[in-house]
Amino acid sequence: MKCELVECCQFFKDNMKNLPKSAEYIQNKLCYGDYESCNRYRIYKENGGDDVPFNLYPDDVEAVKKVKRCLFRKNNSGE
């Protein structure tokens, strides 16, 4: 089973765009495997995308917001 956020998560596009082989390996292990151990997934599930914990790095807060916006667009577009 794959992570429900995989199509919206920007981690690989933002942070690993210059390491495509590494990104593919991690994505296969994490996004299509043990996604429940992913920090971004856990933050999203624990907080519903709202009330992002104050101790996150600004990049992590922005990442959760991006996922939320993407999911909102997908849910409202009927995809």
N, C-alpha and C positions, 0 to 999 in steps of 0.2 A: 504494500500500500504506500502511496506517496503522500507527502505533506500537502495539506490543503492550501498552503501559501506558496507553493513552488512556482507558480506562474506569476506571482506578484513580488516575490522576494527579490530585492535588488542586490543582495550580498555579492553574488557572483559577477553581476554586471558592474557594480561599483568598486568592489575591492579586489577582484581576481581577474579582471579583464586581460591582464598581461600574462596570466598563468593558466591558459586554457586546459592543459592536461591535468594540472593539479585541481582546478575547479571541477572538471568532469569527475575525477576520482572522489573528491569530497562530496559532490552532489549525489553521486550514486550511492555512497555510503550513508549519507545523512538525510538528504531530501527524499530519497526513494528507499530508505531503510529506517534507521534509528532517528527519525525526525523529532521524536518527543524529547530528545536530549538537547535539541537546538535552543539556544538562548532566545533567539527572536521568536520562535514558535511558542516557547513557554511564556514569554512576556505577553504575547498576543492572547494566548488562551487564558492566562491567569487574570488579565486585566481587560479582556475584551477589546483590546486596542485603545482603551481609555485609561486614565489614571496611570500613565507610564511612570514607573518608579523613579524617584528623584535622583537616585545614585547611578543612573545609566549615563554613559558617555553621550554627548550631543549627537554623534553619528548614529547611535543605537536608537535614540528617541526619534530622529528623523526617519530611520529605516522602518520603524513600526508605523509611523504616520504614512509613509509611502505605501506600505502593504495595505493599510486600512483604506486609503484612497483607491488603490487599484481594485481591491475586492468590492468596494462600493460600486465602482464603475461597472465591473463585471456583473454583479448581481442586478444592477438596474438596466443593463443593456440586453438582458435575456440570454446571454451566452451560456 
